[in-house]
Amino acid sequence: MKRIIAYISLILIMVSCGPDGDHFKITGKLKNMNQGEFFIYSPDGGMSKLDTIKVMRGEFVYETKLDRKATFVIVFPNFSEQAVFGEPGTAAEMEGDVSHLKEMTVKGNDDNKLMTAFRQKVMQMSDKEIKKEIKDFVDRNPESIVGIYLVNKYFIRAEEPDYKTALSLLDKMAKKQPENGYLTNLRSALEGLSYSDRLPSFSAISVKGDRVSNSTLNSELNVITLWATWNFESMAAQRIWKEKKRQYGSKLSLLSINVDPSRKQCKEQITRDSIGWSNVCDGMMWDSKIVKILGFSKLPGNIIADKNGKILKRNVETNAIDKELKDRLQKK
């Protein structure tokens, strides 16, 4: 009996102790979610692929190897997201009600404390007011990776992106975070954006070995999409584009860029989803030359151009794809 008690005590000690020096742990206590699962990924390379967190009795524990500061994004079943910021050898505690996700709190390192305080401050603010608060946040905390996440979410991934302001804010943070590769790549992508209204010249090899370029896009409407197997919404968008290609036929040309680290994984997904148009995946993720040339900086992303290469719109939201194509391709 003593041996059993000692064994149980040892297990409890092992579970309760923090991660070792090259791991990061997230623990959670969630109300109104007894059991289920949601996804987690890292936009800045803290982990290489999408993973799953399982909830049992309203609690979860997730641990991963980590060798530097990184951002982790938890995606709930309703597609709401929660950012958690990790450091090697540390742990974060997430607590809240899944029916009131805006009120979720994350304790742990300084970055998580900053993010929680920011979320609580802007909870009732308008989008315009939130953007002003982000500018102030970056001025006060240029060394924090929280600022990168906020700029990306509210200025770059926004329905109406503000690339100019985003770049100026990223420049401020780059001075304090010169070795942050993700920040460098994000800045490069924005700097590479052509603010003209024409598709830039590009050429690449598809996963099937065919050469694709801007000159091969000569339908009435041409769409270049950005997707990844680890990004839920971009996968959903690809399926919508597939439906639209079936609907509009030769009037619509599609070309997709995949930012997975694995060409094999990309090809397997293309086969599973029966994607018939050209896809490019060079395994370089956000460092991909074609991603930078086309100025992509968010997932899902897209560029819509006419047959002369004139850019008509960027980053149409997934729920607005149908209306956008109807407006441009419906018979007069």
Secondary structure, 3 states (H helix, E strand, C coil): CHHHHHHHHHHHHHHHCCCCCCEEEEEEEEECCCEEEEEEECCCCCCCCCEEEEEECCEEEEEEECCCCEEEEEECCCCCEEEEEECCCEEEEEEEECCCHHHCEEECCHHHHHHHHHHHHHCCCCHHHHHHHHHHHHHHCCCCHHHHHHHHHHHHCCCCCCHHHHHHHHHHHHHHCCCCHHHHHHHHHHHCCCCCCECCCCEEECCCCCEEEHHHCCCCEEEEEEECCCCHHHHHHHHHHHHHHHHHHHHEEEEEEECCCCHHHHHHHHHHCCCCCEEECCCCHHHCHHHHHHCCCCCCEEEEEECCCEEEEECCCHHHHHHHHHHHHCCC
